[in-house]
């Protein structure tokens, strides 16, 4: 999802996730026209999280709460899913990292841990608001390539709000382009470039500077 600041990207993501009512219109999820639930959509927000006394395991395990009992206990299957989610985002030895403090990790590692939490939630749709906002360039590339790989390998719908235009154009299957006063266009990056859709969206010929 690309668009200038203030065009409503974060608002749209929160609306799709069911965190706030739609400002106008209506929408339905593709799968069975169901309403958004914690079992259908996982949301990763851009805010920096400070969890001083929370372990990596407990952060990822939050993704299992929609499936737990009233008491919130984790089964052996839940624990397996937590460990597997950490492996999927590149932590080769989840048993050694699970009980380390979340705050002891770098921004890039924290972002991978939050993506693991979304994977542990086992939803067909994952929404991410600026997942690379606090990362340096190598980690931006790694996170976006990770999300692309997970989308293809696990057949998930992964929608990312981002300002990383060059990375989005090269790594995304389709672009949701938001243009103030015009609405949303959904197509491949190449098709949108041929239609010169980016110039009115950003108010300039951005490819002249890329």
Backbone as CSV, one residue per row, in Angstrom:
resi,resn,N_x,N_y,N_z,CA_x,CA_y,CA_z,C_x,C_y,C_z
1,UNK,0.850,-1.179,0.000,0.000,0.000,0.000,0.890,1.235,0.000
2,UNK,0.797,2.031,-1.055,1.603,3.229,-1.207,0.710,4.453,-1.312
3,UNK,1.236,5.587,-0.886,0.506,6.842,-0.987,1.198,7.894,-0.156
4,UNK,0.894,9.169,-0.401,1.540,10.245,0.355,1.094,10.263,1.812
5,UNK,1.842,10.965,2.639,1.471,11.118,4.048,0.080,11.728,4.165
6,UNK,-0.712,11.203,5.095,-2.033,11.760,5.353,-3.125,11.290,4.433
7,UNK,-2.817,10.346,3.536,-3.852,9.889,2.594,-4.768,8.837,3.199
8,UNK,-4.405,8.295,4.369,-5.302,7.354,5.041,-4.847,5.913,5.059
9,UNK,-3.569,5.653,4.830,-3.095,4.262,4.799,-3.298,3.571,6.144
10,UNK,-2.846,4.213,7.214,-2.986,3.596,8.544,-4.454,3.475,8.937
11,UNK,-5.253,4.471,8.593,-6.687,4.418,8.897,-7.342,3.247,8.186
12,UNK,-6.973,3.033,6.932,-7.548,1.919,6.172,-7.142,0.578,6.783
13,UNK,-5.872,0.439,7.167,-5.432,-0.813,7.777,-6.187,-1.097,9.066
14,UNK,-6.345,-0.085,9.897,-7.066,-0.273,11.160,-8.531,-0.603,10.908
15,UNK,-9.097,-0.024,9.865,-10.490,-0.327,9.521,-10.622,-1.762,9.047
16,UNK,-9.708,-2.202,8.178,-9.745,-3.575,7.676,-9.576,-4.581,8.804
17,UNK,-8.783,-4.198,9.821,-8.542,-5.096,10.953,-9.681,-5.073,11.970
18,UNK,-10.652,-4.181,11.771,-11.780,-4.105,12.690,-11.511,-3.305,13.947
19,UNK,-10.426,-2.507,13.960,-10.108,-1.712,15.144,-10.898,-0.414,15.204
20,UNK,-11.432,0.020,14.074,-12.247,1.228,14.053,-13.288,1.101,12.950
21,UNK,-14.424,1.784,13.106,-15.475,1.675,12.096,-15.068,2.397,10.813
22,UNK,-15.629,1.951,9.706,-15.364,2.598,8.416,-15.920,4.020,8.423
23,UNK,-15.168,4.948,7.849,-15.624,6.331,7.755,-16.793,6.449,6.793
24,UNK,-16.790,5.581,5.771,-17.900,5.519,4.817,-17.790,4.215,4.045
25,UNK,-18.868,3.849,3.373,-18.847,2.632,2.567,-18.835,1.377,3.422
26,UNK,-18.548,0.258,2.771,-18.478,-1.020,3.478,-17.512,-1.933,2.749
27,UNK,-17.086,-2.988,3.427,-16.175,-3.941,2.822,-16.427,-5.310,3.423
28,UNK,-16.013,-6.322,2.707,-16.085,-7.686,3.194,-14.777,-8.379,2.871
29,UNK,-14.352,-9.286,3.760,-13.203,-10.110,3.450,-13.574,-11.096,2.359
30,UNK,-12.596,-11.449,1.548,-12.869,-12.334,0.411,-13.358,-13.694,0.888
31,UNK,-12.736,-14.216,1.949,-13.080,-15.558,2.422,-14.452,-15.577,3.092
32,UNK,-15.425,-16.096,2.396,-16.774,-16.305,2.932,-17.454,-15.022,3.411
33,UNK,-16.992,-13.868,2.918,-17.583,-12.581,3.317,-17.635,-12.414,4.834
34,UNK,-16.629,-12.957,5.522,-16.653,-12.910,6.980,-16.186,-11.564,7.499
35,UNK,-16.634,-11.226,8.702,-16.173,-10.021,9.352,-14.774,-10.268,9.926
36,UNK,-13.963,-9.213,10.094,-12.615,-9.412,10.628,-12.638,-9.917,12.067
37,UNK,-11.857,-10.942,12.341,-11.705,-11.480,13.689,-10.226,-11.763,13.924
38,UNK,-9.873,-12.076,15.158,-8.486,-12.391,15.487,-8.028,-13.691,14.837
39,UNK,-8.972,-14.489,14.307,-8.608,-15.715,13.604,-8.532,-15.510,12.091
40,UNK,-8.896,-14.326,11.621,-8.848,-14.075,10.174,-7.812,-13.030,9.798
41,UNK,-7.517,-12.082,10.698,-6.573,-11.011,10.395,-5.607,-10.811,11.554
42,UNK,-4.308,-10.763,11.225,-3.277,-10.372,12.192,-2.778,-8.992,11.796
43,UNK,-2.570,-8.122,12.777,-2.164,-6.746,12.525,-0.862,-6.450,13.250
44,UNK,0.110,-5.919,12.516,1.385,-5.491,13.098,1.488,-3.990,12.889
45,UNK,1.453,-3.223,13.988,1.471,-1.771,13.902,2.903,-1.240,13.955
46,UNK,3.060,0.029,13.634,4.383,0.622,13.508,4.949,1.137,14.819
47,UNK,4.100,1.286,15.862,4.582,1.869,17.101,5.692,1.021,17.724
48,UNK,6.722,1.695,18.227,7.754,0.985,18.986,7.151,0.447,20.282
49,UNK,7.399,-0.802,20.568,6.858,-1.410,21.778,7.951,-1.554,22.827
50,UNK,7.641,-1.178,24.061,8.565,-1.357,25.165,7.946,-2.333,26.152
51,UNK,8.521,-3.535,26.207,8.008,-4.569,27.102,9.172,-5.054,27.958
52,UNK,9.441,-4.294,28.985,10.659,-4.482,29.773,10.742,-5.854,30.413
53,UNK,9.636,-6.372,30.881,9.663,-7.640,31.607,8.970,-8.759,30.832
54,UNK,8.910,-8.616,29.500,8.230,-9.606,28.676,9.250,-10.365,27.842
55,UNK,9.150,-11.678,27.836,10.086,-12.494,27.062,9.639,-12.580,25.607
56,UNK,10.569,-12.971,24.765,10.239,-13.184,23.352,9.129,-14.230,23.226
57,UNK,9.225,-15.276,24.006,8.205,-16.333,23.983,6.825,-15.762,24.257
58,UNK,6.713,-14.921,25.282,5.404,-14.396,25.657,4.842,-13.455,24.599
59,UNK,5.724,-12.706,23.924,5.261,-11.829,22.847,4.678,-12.659,21.710
60,UNK,5.408,-13.669,21.278,4.933,-14.504,20.169,3.696,-15.291,20.587
61,UNK,3.659,-15.738,21.837,2.528,-16.522,22.332,1.230,-15.716,22.370
62,UNK,1.333,-14.374,22.380,0.119,-13.560,22.309,-0.692,-13.871,21.060
63,UNK,-0.004,-14.324,20.016,-0.705,-14.691,18.795,-1.582,-15.914,18.942
64,UNK,-1.396,-16.693,19.999,-2.186,-17.911,20.206,-3.433,-17.655,21.057
65,UNK,-3.581,-16.450,21.610,-4.687,-16.190,22.525,-6.072,-16.420,21.917
66,UNK,-6.300,-16.159,20.607,-7.622,-16.444,20.054,-7.999,-17.929,20.113
67,UNK,-7.004,-18.793,20.346,-7.255,-20.233,20.311,-7.199,-20.876,21.698
68,UNK,-6.860,-20.088,22.726,-6.694,-20.667,24.050,-8.009,-20.693,24.820
69,UNK,-7.976,-21.383,25.931,-9.144,-21.467,26.795,-9.330,-20.170,27.562
70,UNK,-10.378,-20.118,28.369,-10.666,-18.927,29.172,-9.494,-18.565,30.074
71,UNK,-8.772,-19.571,30.557,-7.643,-19.334,31.452,-6.379,-18.934,30.696
72,UNK,-6.391,-19.083,29.375,-5.270,-18.630,28.577,-4.060,-19.545,28.563
73,UNK,-4.215,-20.793,29.008,-3.086,-21.717,29.020,-2.708,-22.179,27.626
74,UNK,-1.412,-22.460,27.427,-0.918,-22.928,26.137,-0.764,-24.442,26.153
75,UNK,-1.194,-25.066,25.079,-1.036,-26.504,24.924,0.324,-26.806,24.294
76,UNK,0.663,-28.097,24.209,1.899,-28.480,23.522,1.863,-28.038,22.072
77,UNK,0.690,-28.108,21.455,0.550,-27.670,20.065,0.798,-26.166,19.946
78,UNK,0.281,-25.390,20.890,0.537,-23.943,20.893,2.036,-23.666,21.005
79,UNK,2.707,-24.379,21.900,4.135,-24.167,22.085,4.911,-24.530,20.817
80,UNK,4.467,-25.585,20.138,5.119,-25.969,18.880,4.960,-24.864,17.842
81,UNK,3.767,-24.267,17.771,3.500,-23.210,16.804,4.330,-21.970,17.107
82,UNK,4.502,-21.638,18.389,5.329,-20.498,18.786,6.775,-20.708,18.330
83,UNK,7.317,-21.899,18.606,8.698,-22.188,18.207,8.838,-22.184,16.686
84,UNK,7.857,-22.736,16.001,7.889,-22.788,14.536,7.829,-21.389,13.928
85,UNK,7.028,-20.500,14.523,6.918,-19.129,14.019,8.257,-18.406,14.119
86,UNK,8.979,-18.625,15.222,10.296,-18.004,15.374,11.281,-18.555,14.344
87,UNK,11.197,-19.842,14.060,12.050,-20.424,13.030,11.745,-19.822,11.667
88,UNK,10.469,-19.597,11.385,10.064,-19.088,10.082,10.593,-17.684,9.810
89,UNK,10.824,-16.910,10.865,11.343,-15.555,10.660,12.861,-15.495,10.837
90,UNK,13.502,-16.661,10.875,14.958,-16.692,10.799,15.712,-16.912,12.082
91,UNK,15.022,-17.194,13.200,15.719,-17.511,14.442,15.988,-19.015,14.453
92,UNK,17.229,-19.381,14.200,17.580,-20.786,13.989,17.445,-21.628,15.249
93,UNK,17.633,-21.015,16.407,17.558,-21.758,17.669,16.507,-21.113,18.562
94,UNK,15.213,-21.327,18.265,14.169,-20.665,19.051,14.210,-20.994,20.519
95,UNK,14.708,-22.183,20.872,14.745,-22.556,22.287,15.688,-21.655,23.075
96,UNK,16.733,-21.129,22.418,17.689,-20.282,23.122,17.262,-18.826,23.173
97,UNK,16.364,-18.421,22.276,15.943,-17.022,22.233,14.593,-16.796,22.908
98,UNK,13.801,-17.852,23.050,12.420,-17.686,23.508,12.314,-16.946,24.835
99,UNK,13.208,-17.224,25.751,13.064,-16.664,27.097,14.011,-15.496,27.349
100,UNK,14.578,-14.945,26.294,15.342,-13.709,26.414,14.372,-12.534,26.440
101,UNK,14.732,-11.423,27.097,13.828,-10.269,27.164,13.609,-9.661,25.776
102,UNK,12.384,-9.332,25.460,12.058,-8.706,24.176,12.875,-7.431,23.981
103,UNK,13.027,-6.629,25.050,13.721,-5.349,24.938,15.226,-5.489,24.754
104,UNK,15.754,-6.686,24.892,17.196,-6.872,24.732,17.607,-7.004,23.275
105,UNK,16.634,-7.011,22.372,16.925,-7.255,20.958,16.933,-5.962,20.158
106,UNK,17.585,-6.023,19.026,17.667,-4.869,18.134,16.306,-4.595,17.507
107,UNK,16.161,-3.414,16.892,14.891,-3.071,16.239,14.544,-4.083,15.152
108,UNK,15.548,-4.510,14.392,15.292,-5.485,13.335,14.812,-6.812,13.888
109,UNK,15.430,-7.258,14.986,15.008,-8.513,15.614,13.613,-8.373,16.214
110,UNK,13.338,-7.228,16.836,11.996,-7.007,17.393,10.931,-7.093,16.311
111,UNK,11.227,-6.529,15.144,10.241,-6.560,14.069,10.002,-7.986,13.604
112,UNK,11.056,-8.780,13.521,10.897,-10.186,13.151,10.101,-10.942,14.209
113,UNK,10.294,-10.593,15.484,9.544,-11.242,16.573,8.063,-10.901,16.456
114,UNK,7.738,-9.649,16.136,6.334,-9.254,15.978,5.704,-9.922,14.766
115,UNK,6.494,-10.134,13.722,5.980,-10.881,12.564,5.743,-12.334,12.959
116,UNK,6.632,-12.884,13.801,6.429,-14.247,14.304,5.129,-14.338,15.095
117,UNK,4.832,-13.314,15.885,3.561,-13.267,16.630,2.376,-13.345,15.658
118,UNK,2.459,-12.589,14.551,1.385,-12.626,13.556,1.281,-14.002,12.903
119,UNK,2.421,-14.653,12.676,2.399,-15.994,12.090,1.801,-17.007,13.062
120,UNK,2.124,-16.852,14.354,1.576,-17.758,15.361,0.061,-17.629,15.454
121,UNK,-0.460,-16.494,15.041,-1.910,-16.262,15.059,-2.622,-17.074,13.991
122,UNK,-1.855,-17.538,12.990,-2.350,-18.437,11.939,-3.584,-17.881,11.226
123,UNK,-3.468,-16.678,10.744,-4.543,-16.046,9.988,-4.212,-16.070,8.500
124,UNK,-5.220,-16.078,7.645,-4.950,-16.026,6.200,-4.513,-14.645,5.730
125,UNK,-4.729,-13.619,6.558,-4.405,-12.250,6.183,-3.523,-11.622,7.260
126,UNK,-2.439,-10.971,6.829,-1.571,-10.231,7.742,-1.463,-8.798,7.230
127,UNK,-1.768,-7.842,8.087,-1.672,-6.427,7.761,-0.517,-5.821,8.559
128,UNK,0.332,-5.045,7.899,1.480,-4.448,8.571,1.560,-2.968,8.220
129,UNK,1.627,-2.140,9.254,1.700,-0.691,9.069,3.150,-0.239,9.245
130,UNK,3.796,0.135,8.155,5.178,0.610,8.172,6.107,-0.345,8.926
131,UNK,6.197,-1.609,8.510,7.011,-2.566,9.271,8.507,-2.279,9.224
132,UNK,8.965,-1.408,8.309,10.393,-1.112,8.215,10.733,0.295,8.704
133,UNK,9.793,0.950,9.389,9.950,2.368,9.732,11.179,2.653,10.577
134,UNK,11.550,1.756,11.486,12.650,2.025,12.413,13.908,1.222,12.085
135,UNK,13.983,0.697,10.865,15.077,-0.198,10.520,16.072,0.457,9.563
136,UNK,17.327,-0.022,9.611,18.304,0.430,8.630,18.069,-0.316,7.319
137,UNK,18.770,0.094,6.271,18.490,-0.429,4.931,18.621,-1.947,4.827
138,UNK,19.692,-2.565,5.348,19.778,-4.030,5.238,18.592,-4.741,5.880
139,UNK,18.158,-4.248,7.061,17.031,-4.893,7.735,15.710,-4.603,7.016
140,UNK,15.587,-3.449,6.377,14.388,-3.173,5.583,14.246,-4.203,4.474
141,UNK,15.342,-4.441,3.777,15.314,-5.410,2.681,15.005,-6.802,3.202
142,UNK,15.652,-7.186,4.307,15.435,-8.521,4.867,13.984,-8.727,5.286
143,UNK,13.384,-7.733,5.955,12.001,-7.872,6.430,11.034,-7.971,5.259
144,UNK,11.197,-7.122,4.242,10.277,-7.157,3.108,10.448,-8.438,2.293
145,UNK,11.672,-8.910,2.155,11.880,-10.184,1.448,11.296,-11.339,2.248
146,UNK,11.413,-11.271,3.569,10.812,-12.289,4.434,9.301,-12.331,4.245
147,UNK,8.659,-11.177,4.239,7.203,-11.126,4.087,6.777,-11.654,2.724
148,UNK,7.525,-11.322,1.694,7.206,-11.830,0.354,7.317,-13.361,0.322
149,UNK,8.387,-13.878,0.940,8.572,-15.329,0.952,7.444,-16.022,1.716
150,UNK,7.066,-15.478,2.864,5.992,-16.082,3.651,4.665,-16.047,2.897
151,UNK,4.419,-14.936,2.190,3.173,-14.834,1.420,3.115,-15.917,0.354
152,UNK,4.218,-16.149,-0.327,4.227,-17.125,-1.411,4.239,-18.556,-0.893
153,UNK,5.041,-18.812,0.148,5.163,-20.187,0.645,3.921,-20.629,1.399
154,UNK,3.284,-19.719,2.137,2.140,-20.081,2.965,0.807,-19.614,2.378
155,UNK,0.853,-19.037,1.175,-0.368,-18.591,0.494,-1.186,-17.645,1.366
156,UNK,-0.494,-16.701,2.009,-1.173,-15.699,2.823,-1.310,-14.396,2.043
157,UNK,-2.329,-13.629,2.380,-2.440,-12.267,1.872,-1.700,-11.350,2.845
158,UNK,-0.650,-10.697,2.363,0.159,-9.807,3.197,0.052,-8.400,2.617
159,UNK,-0.552,-7.508,3.373,-0.735,-6.123,2.933,0.137,-5.223,3.797
160,UNK,1.044,-4.488,3.155,2.030,-3.681,3.855,1.842,-2.218,3.483
161,UNK,1.662,-1.381,4.482,1.704,0.062,4.276,3.155,0.506,4.408
162,UNK,3.680,1.198,3.403,5.095,1.537,3.431,5.393,2.795,2.635
163,UNK,6.510,3.441,2.988,7.055,4.541,2.200,8.295,4.090,1.427
164,UNK,8.624,2.811,1.532,9.786,2.275,0.827,9.395,2.010,-0.625
165,UNK,9.307,3.075,-1.404,8.776,2.973,-2.762,9.581,2.031,-3.632
166,UNK,10.908,2.191,-3.633,11.729,1.361,-4.512,11.642,-0.115,-4.134
167,UNK,11.648,-0.415,-2.825,11.549,-1.807,-2.390,10.163,-2.375,-2.680
168,UNK,9.119,-1.561,-2.461,7.761,-2.022,-2.718,7.566,-2.355,-4.193
169,UNK,8.090,-1.517,-5.055,7.930,-1.740,-6.490,8.647,-3.005,-6.949
170,UNK,9.771,-3.325,-6.316,10.545,-4.482,-6.759,10.113,-5.786,-6.097
171,UNK,9.484,-5.718,-4.911,9.177,-6.934,-4.171,7.692,-7.283,-4.105
172,UNK,6.817,-6.344,-4.417,5.376,-6.597,-4.273,4.802,-7.276,-5.511
173,UNK,3.826,-8.137,-5.290,3.097,-8.733,-6.413,2.127,-7.726,-7.012
174,UNK,1.471,-6.939,-6.134,0.545,-5.913,-6.585,0.681,-4.702,-5.678
175,UNK,0.364,-3.537,-6.233,0.438,-2.283,-5.503,-0.971,-1.736,-5.299
176,UNK,-1.285,-1.373,-4.048,-2.515,-0.636,-3.752,-2.108,0.830,-3.611
177,UNK,-2.409,1.628,-4.616,-1.971,3.023,-4.669,-3.118,3.936,-4.265
178,UNK,-2.887,4.738,-3.212,-3.908,5.653,-2.713,-3.590,7.068,-3.189
179,UNK,-4.520,7.652,-3.938,-4.358,9.007,-4.458,-5.399,9.912,-3.825
180,UNK,-4.985,10.967,-3.088,-5.956,11.872,-2.459,-6.935,12.440,-3.480
181,UNK,-8.217,12.339,-3.159,-9.256,12.863,-4.034,-9.633,11.964,-5.181
182,UNK,-8.898,10.858,-5.359,-9.176,9.955,-6.482,-9.574,8.563,-6.021
183,UNK,-8.985,8.118,-4.930,-9.331,6.790,-4.436,-8.166,5.833,-4.522
184,UNK,-8.473,4.557,-4.724,-7.484,3.494,-4.685,-7.415,2.780,-6.024
185,UNK,-6.195,2.542,-6.482,-5.960,1.720,-7.665,-5.166,0.495,-7.237
186,UNK,-5.541,-0.665,-7.750,-4.869,-1.910,-7.397,-4.413,-2.597,-8.667
187,UNK,-3.094,-2.719,-8.831,-2.559,-3.328,-10.045,-1.095,-3.673,-9.816
188,UNK,-0.468,-4.243,-10.830,0.964,-4.498,-10.734,1.722,-3.177,-10.808
189,UNK,2.941,-3.175,-10.309,3.748,-1.959,-10.353,3.968,-1.507,-11.787
190,UNK,4.217,-2.447,-12.671,4.481,-2.099,-14.070,3.264,-1.459,-14.718
191,UNK,2.078,-1.998,-14.458,0.859,-1.435,-15.046,0.597,-0.024,-14.527
192,UNK,0.844,0.208,-13.244,0.635,1.535,-12.669,1.652,2.539,-13.208
193,UNK,2.867,2.066,-13.446,3.877,2.949,-14.030,3.502,3.332,-15.459
194,UNK,3.028,2.376,-16.234,2.633,2.662,-17.613,1.463,3.647,-17.658
195,UNK,0.586,3.557,-16.683,-0.573,4.462,-16.633,-0.229,5.803,-16.001
196,UNK,1.028,5.984,-15.604,1.489,7.215,-14.946,0.625,7.536,-13.728
197,UNK,0.295,6.502,-12.960,-0.585,6.681,-11.805,0.149,7.280,-10.612
198,UNK,1.472,7.160,-10.558,2.219,7.616,-9.396,2.367,9.134,-9.353
199,UNK,2.402,9.780,-10.524,2.585,11.229,-10.556,1.451,11.978,-9.855
200,UNK,0.171,11.710,-10.184,-0.896,12.403,-9.451,-0.974,11.993,-7.981
201,UNK,-0.570,10.764,-7.656,-0.634,10.319,-6.259,0.353,11.089,-5.394
202,UNK,1.572,11.305,-5.907,2.615,11.949,-5.111,2.879,13.392,-5.515
203,UNK,2.209,13.856,-6.574,2.365,15.241,-6.987,3.682,15.554,-7.667
204,UNK,4.382,14.517,-8.136,5.654,14.722,-8.824,6.023,13.449,-9.573
205,UNK,6.932,13.595,-10.524,7.421,12.415,-11.260,8.495,11.743,-10.404
206,UNK,8.072,10.842,-9.543,9.001,10.254,-8.579,10.081,9.423,-9.264
207,UNK,9.793,8.866,-10.430,10.772,7.999,-11.085,11.919,8.803,-11.682
208,UNK,11.752,10.086,-11.800,12.840,10.946,-12.259,13.956,10.986,-11.220
209,UNK,13.609,10.710,-9.946,14.578,10.829,-8.863,15.041,9.463,-8.359
210,UNK,14.446,8.375,-8.862,14.838,7.051,-8.395,16.002,6.509,-9.242
